[in-house]
């Protein structure tokens, strides 16, 4: 393999990993606040793909993208309000079952509304424009994804560490009951968390589907599972961990495809999950926690 081919594959892997990282952050944010795995997160990502198809049919891309971001945020916040908030004091298993139910609901709703046939994802001209840098040649979205991911992560970390709402999020993640007693508006913090997670899923959806060009009702299932694995690998609850997990996953998958083992590219994700759970169950950056009694 020549150096230019190697660099080309690395770029592709980093780009895929950037999209995975954005979606994985949604898992890790919700878990950090609620200790809940939002199994519907991958399906929110899928619905954002459909929203873009219909938005681009009516508006130019620079209007369609903000509309899709807003609708996806509204969907995520609505799911929290309807499916999770009424179960706030219920056993954790009940909330998990509700999350699985929402996931199946979105998949079947998409099948009913849009049929099971794959739909072509609209082409966003500036993202598909081919750029050449040295020996590398790829669409602009391939170069943009890792850069945009790092910028978003930096903004998110600043928001969490330097702002009032970020301080509230950290307080709720440390001790839900005490934060409530101290006057923090728990529902507002949780709604904001779901809004951020859904926004990142929508951005990840645009970057991911632009290169893959088709959306179908189950197109969020496997990427959603992979991003969950990325979050667990990095240490679920850790934003830098989710980002690193996403990049490692993207690079690993791309390397297997480049070596001719594309059949095993999906299996790699779950082998990685088993390995990290055996070696370091809390993930690379996860902290060991103890349940209060």
C-alpha positions as CSV (number, residue, x, y, z in Angstrom):
1,X,0.0,0.0,0.0
2,X,1.4,3.4,-1.0
3,X,1.7,6.3,1.4
4,X,-1.0,8.3,-0.4
5,X,-3.4,5.3,-0.3
6,X,-2.6,4.9,3.4
7,X,-3.3,8.5,4.1
8,X,-6.5,8.4,2.1
9,X,-7.8,5.5,4.2
10,X,-6.8,7.3,7.4
11,X,-8.7,10.4,6.3
12,X,-11.8,8.3,5.5
13,X,-11.5,6.5,8.9
14,X,-11.1,9.8,10.8
15,X,-14.1,11.3,8.9
16,X,-16.3,8.3,9.7
17,X,-15.1,8.4,13.3
18,X,-16.0,12.1,13.6
19,X,-19.6,11.3,12.6
20,X,-19.6,8.4,15.1
21,X,-18.2,10.7,17.8
22,X,-20.9,13.3,17.5
23,X,-23.6,10.7,17.9
24,X,-21.8,8.9,20.7
25,X,-21.7,12.2,22.7
26,X,-25.5,12.2,22.7
27,X,-25.4,8.8,24.5
28,X,-22.8,9.9,27.0
29,X,-24.5,13.2,27.8
30,X,-27.8,11.6,28.6
31,X,-26.2,8.8,30.6
32,X,-24.1,11.3,32.5
33,X,-27.2,13.2,33.7
34,X,-29.9,10.4,34.0
35,X,-27.9,7.2,34.1
36,X,-30.1,6.2,31.1
37,X,-29.0,4.6,27.9
38,X,-31.2,6.4,25.3
39,X,-31.7,3.5,22.9
40,X,-33.8,5.8,20.7
41,X,-30.8,8.0,19.9
42,X,-29.8,6.1,16.8
43,X,-33.4,6.4,15.5
44,X,-33.4,10.1,16.1
45,X,-30.3,10.2,13.9
46,X,-32.3,8.2,11.3
47,X,-35.3,10.5,11.5
48,X,-33.0,13.5,10.9
49,X,-32.0,11.8,7.6
50,X,-35.7,11.7,6.5
51,X,-36.2,15.3,7.7
52,X,-33.4,16.4,5.4
53,X,-34.9,14.6,2.4
54,X,-38.2,16.4,2.7
55,X,-36.6,19.8,3.8
56,X,-34.4,19.8,0.7
57,X,-37.4,19.1,-1.5
58,X,-38.9,22.4,-0.4
59,X,-36.0,24.7,0.5
60,X,-32.4,25.3,-0.5
61,X,-29.7,23.6,1.6
62,X,-28.9,26.7,3.7
63,X,-32.5,26.9,4.9
64,X,-33.1,23.2,5.0
65,X,-30.2,22.4,7.4
66,X,-31.3,24.8,10.2
67,X,-34.9,23.5,9.8
68,X,-33.7,19.9,10.2
69,X,-31.6,20.8,13.2
70,X,-34.6,22.5,14.9
71,X,-37.1,19.7,14.1
72,X,-34.7,17.0,15.3
73,X,-34.1,18.9,18.6
74,X,-37.9,19.2,19.0
75,X,-38.2,15.4,18.4
76,X,-35.6,14.6,21.0
77,X,-37.1,17.0,23.6
78,X,-40.6,15.6,22.9
79,X,-39.4,12.0,23.5
80,X,-37.9,13.0,26.8
81,X,-41.1,14.8,27.8
82,X,-43.5,12.0,26.8
83,X,-41.5,8.8,27.3
84,X,-38.9,9.5,30.0
85,X,-40.1,12.3,32.3
86,X,-43.3,10.4,33.6
87,X,-40.9,7.6,34.6
88,X,-38.4,9.8,36.4
89,X,-39.0,8.1,39.8
90,X,-39.7,4.6,38.3
91,X,-37.2,1.8,38.5
92,X,-34.3,2.1,36.1
93,X,-35.5,-1.0,34.2
94,X,-38.8,0.7,33.4
95,X,-37.1,3.7,31.8
96,X,-34.8,1.4,29.8
97,X,-37.9,-0.6,28.5
98,X,-39.5,2.7,27.6
99,X,-36.3,3.7,25.6
100,X,-36.4,0.5,23.7
101,X,-40.1,1.0,23.0
102,X,-39.5,4.5,21.6
103,X,-36.8,3.1,19.4
104,X,-39.1,0.5,17.9
105,X,-41.9,3.1,17.6
106,X,-39.7,5.4,15.5
107,X,-38.5,2.6,13.3
108,X,-42.1,1.4,12.6
109,X,-43.4,4.9,12.2
110,X,-40.7,5.6,9.6
111,X,-41.6,2.4,7.8
112,X,-45.3,3.3,7.8
113,X,-44.8,6.9,6.7
114,X,-41.9,6.5,4.3
115,X,-42.0,2.8,3.4
116,X,-39.1,0.3,3.9
117,X,-37.5,1.1,0.6
118,X,-34.3,3.2,0.8
119,X,-34.7,6.8,-0.2
120,X,-31.9,8.8,-1.8
121,X,-30.3,11.4,0.5
122,X,-30.2,14.9,-1.2
123,X,-26.9,16.2,-2.4
124,X,-25.7,19.3,-0.6
125,X,-23.4,20.8,-3.3
126,X,-20.6,22.3,-1.2
127,X,-20.3,19.2,0.9
128,X,-19.9,16.9,-2.2
129,X,-17.3,19.1,-3.9
130,X,-14.1,17.3,-4.5
131,X,-10.9,18.8,-3.0
132,X,-7.3,17.7,-3.5
133,X,-4.6,18.3,-0.9
134,X,-1.3,16.8,-2.0
135,X,-2.0,13.2,-2.8
136,X,-5.3,13.2,-1.0
137,X,-8.5,13.5,-2.9
138,X,-11.9,13.5,-1.2
139,X,-15.2,15.3,-0.9
140,X,-15.3,18.4,1.3
141,X,-17.5,16.6,3.9
142,X,-14.6,14.1,4.4
143,X,-12.2,16.9,5.3
144,X,-14.9,18.9,7.2
145,X,-16.2,16.1,9.5
146,X,-13.2,15.7,11.9
147,X,-12.5,19.4,12.1
148,X,-16.2,20.2,12.8
149,X,-16.3,17.4,15.4
150,X,-13.3,18.8,17.3
151,X,-14.7,22.4,17.2
152,X,-18.1,21.2,18.5
153,X,-16.5,19.2,21.2
154,X,-14.4,22.2,22.3
155,X,-17.5,24.4,22.4
156,X,-19.4,21.7,24.4
157,X,-16.6,21.3,26.9
158,X,-16.4,25.1,27.4
159,X,-20.2,25.2,27.8
160,X,-20.2,22.5,30.4
161,X,-17.2,23.9,32.4
162,X,-17.7,27.7,32.1
163,X,-21.5,28.4,31.9
164,X,-24.3,28.4,34.5
165,X,-26.3,25.7,32.7
166,X,-23.1,23.6,32.4
167,X,-22.5,23.9,36.1
168,X,-26.1,22.8,36.7
169,X,-25.5,19.8,34.4
170,X,-22.4,18.8,36.3
171,X,-24.3,19.2,39.6
172,X,-27.2,17.0,38.4
173,X,-24.8,14.3,37.1
174,X,-23.1,14.2,40.6
175,X,-26.1,14.1,42.8
176,X,-29.6,14.4,41.3
177,X,-31.5,14.8,44.6
178,X,-29.1,17.3,46.2
179,X,-29.1,19.4,43.0
180,X,-32.9,19.5,43.2
181,X,-32.8,20.6,46.9
182,X,-30.3,23.3,46.0
183,X,-32.8,24.9,43.7
184,X,-31.6,23.6,40.3
185,X,-34.4,23.2,37.8
186,X,-33.9,19.5,37.1
187,X,-36.4,19.3,34.2
188,X,-34.8,22.3,32.5
189,X,-31.4,20.7,32.7
190,X,-32.5,17.4,31.4
191,X,-34.5,19.0,28.5
192,X,-31.3,21.0,27.6
193,X,-29.3,17.8,27.7
194,X,-31.6,16.0,25.3
195,X,-31.7,19.1,23.1
196,X,-27.9,19.1,22.8
197,X,-27.8,15.3,22.2
198,X,-30.4,15.5,19.5
199,X,-28.7,18.5,17.8
200,X,-25.5,16.5,17.6
201,X,-27.3,13.5,16.2
202,X,-28.8,15.8,13.5
203,X,-25.3,17.2,12.6
204,X,-23.9,13.7,12.6
205,X,-26.7,12.6,10.3
206,X,-25.9,15.3,7.7
207,X,-22.2,14.4,7.7
208,X,-22.9,10.6,7.7
209,X,-25.6,10.4,5.1
210,X,-24.0,12.8,2.7
211,X,-21.4,10.2,1.9
212,X,-23.7,7.2,2.1
213,X,-26.6,8.7,0.1
214,X,-29.5,6.5,1.3
215,X,-31.8,6.5,4.3
216,X,-34.2,3.7,5.3
217,X,-36.1,3.0,8.6
218,X,-33.4,0.9,10.1
219,X,-30.4,2.9,9.0
220,X,-30.0,4.3,12.5
221,X,-29.9,0.9,14.2
222,X,-26.4,-0.3,13.4
223,X,-24.7,3.2,13.6
224,X,-26.6,3.8,16.8
225,X,-25.2,0.6,18.3
226,X,-21.7,1.4,17.1
227,X,-21.8,4.9,18.6
228,X,-23.1,3.3,21.9
229,X,-20.0,1.0,21.8
230,X,-17.8,4.1,21.1
231,X,-19.3,5.8,24.2
232,X,-18.7,2.7,26.3
233,X,-15.2,2.2,24.9
234,X,-14.2,5.7,25.9
235,X,-16.0,5.6,29.2
236,X,-19.7,6.4,29.1
237,X,-20.3,9.7,30.7
238,X,-17.0,11.1,29.4
239,X,-17.2,13.4,26.4
240,X,-13.5,13.1,25.4
241,X,-13.8,9.4,25.8
242,X,-16.8,9.3,23.4
243,X,-14.9,11.3,20.8
244,X,-11.8,9.1,21.1
245,X,-14.0,6.0,21.0
246,X,-15.7,7.2,17.8
247,X,-12.4,7.9,16.0
248,X,-10.9,4.5,17.0
249,X,-14.1,2.8,15.7
250,X,-14.0,4.7,12.4
251,X,-10.3,4.0,11.9
252,X,-10.7,0.3,12.7
253,X,-13.6,-0.2,10.4
254,X,-11.9,1.6,7.5
255,X,-8.7,-0.4,8.0
256,X,-10.5,-3.7,7.8
257,X,-12.3,-2.6,4.6
258,X,-9.0,-1.5,3.1
259,X,-7.4,-4.8,3.9
260,X,-10.3,-6.7,2.2
261,X,-12.1,-7.8,5.4
262,X,-15.2,-5.7,4.9
263,X,-17.4,-8.6,6.0
264,X,-15.9,-8.3,9.5
265,X,-16.0,-4.5,9.8
266,X,-19.2,-4.6,11.8
267,X,-18.1,-7.5,13.9
268,X,-15.0,-5.4,14.9
269,X,-17.2,-3.0,16.8
270,X,-18.5,-5.7,19.1
271,X,-15.2,-7.5,19.5
272,X,-13.8,-4.1,20.6
273,X,-16.7,-3.8,23.1
274,X,-16.0,-7.3,24.6
275,X,-12.3,-6.6,24.8
276,X,-12.7,-3.3,26.7
277,X,-15.3,-4.8,29.1
278,X,-12.9,-7.6,29.9
279,X,-9.8,-5.3,30.3
280,X,-11.3,-2.1,31.7
281,X,-15.1,-2.3,32.3
282,X,-15.4,1.4,32.9
283,X,-13.9,2.3,29.5
284,X,-10.7,4.3,28.8
285,X,-11.7,7.5,30.7
286,X,-14.5,6.1,32.8
287,X,-14.4,6.5,36.6
288,X,-15.4,3.7,38.9
289,X,-18.6,4.6,40.8
290,X,-20.3,3.0,43.7
291,X,-24.1,2.9,44.2
292,X,-25.4,4.6,47.2
293,X,-27.5,2.6,49.7
